[in-house]
Amino acid sequence: MPSGEKPKENRLKDRYRLIIYNDNTLKEVGFLRLTGFNLLWIVSLLAIVGVGIVFVLIAYTSIRELIPGYPDSNFRRTMVENAIRLDSLQNEIRLWEQYYTTLNRIISGQDTSDTTQEKPLPVKTSGKTVSFTRSPQDSLLRQQIEREERFNITGANLAAPKLQSVFLGHTLFFPPVKGVISQKYSPKHYGVDLVSKPNEVVKSVLDGTVIFSAWTIETGYTIAVQHENNFVSIYKHNSDLLKKTGTFVRAGEAIAIIGNTGELSSGPHLHFELWYNGSPVNPEDYIVF
C-alpha cells in the first residue's frame, strides 16, 4: 500500500459534511453529516426501493406490455379465446365421433341403445329397510282417477292409430315404395321388407340429408337419410343409388332403385328401417304402406 493512503475500511469510517449554501448570499442554509457507511447504506436503500417500485409497476400495471417480447392484453385475450374455441372443438369432435359410431351401428343393423342412452347413476342406500306403503289418501286418489279415465271418451285411446302413426306433430311420412310387406318388424329384424315391381323407384320418406350412400357386402347398395327430430331412414338391397352423400332430398324424391344386392338379400325387395334417437322403431307405426 502506498504511504499516506488509508485503508478502505478507514475511509468508510471517515466523516463527511454536505453543506448547502444560498447561491446569492453564500449563506449556509443547512448541512448533512455522513460517513462512508451511511452513504453506502443510503445508496443501497434507494436501490432496493427503486427495484421494488419497478417490480410493482411491471407486475400490476400495463407498463409491462412495453417490455420487448412481453404479450399484450390483446394477445392474451386471443390466447384465452383460442383455448375456449379448442375445447369447444374437442367436444364437437367427440359428439361427431359418437354420432358416426352410432350411424355405423345403424347401417350394420346393430342395436345402439347402449351407446345412445345414458346409464343411471348409482344410488347409495343405507342398510335400513324402507317401506313404501300406500297411504289411504293415495288409494282414494288412485280410485278417483281410474273412475274418471274409465268414462273419458276424449283420450288418446280412441284416436285413430293410423292417423297417429302417420302424423308426428306436423310431420307426414311418405311411403318409400308401393308394395306389400313380406316381413314385418321384430326385435331381431330392425325394419320391414317390401316387395314391389322390378326397378321400382325408392323414395325418401321425409326431407333430409343423405348421410350414407355406398355398397356394403351384407346389404348391397345402401342409402341412409338424416331427417329432423332425430329420425334416420335406411334403404337396403337396392340395385342402384341415385343420390350421393351430402345431398339434400325432399320427401317423395327418388333416391334409389329397388333391387336384390347384398349377401343378406334373398330376392328382389326393399329392406326399410326407421330409427329414432339411435334406436330402431317399427315403420308401420309411422307410415301407411
Secondary structure, DSSP 8 states (H G I E B T S, - for coil): --TT---HHHHHH-EEEEEEE-TTT--EEEEEEEEHHHHHHHHHHHHHHHHHHHHHHHHHSGGGGGSTT---HHHHHHHHHHHHHHHHHHHHHHHHHHHHHHHHHHHTT---HHHHS---------SS-------HHHHHHHHHHHHHHHT-SSSGGGS-HHHHHHEETTEE---SSS-EEEE--BTTB-SEEEE--TT-EEE-SSSEEEEEEEEETTTEEEEEEEEGGGEEEEEEEEEEE---TT-EE-TT-EEEEEB--STT--SSBEEEEEEETTEEE-GGGT---
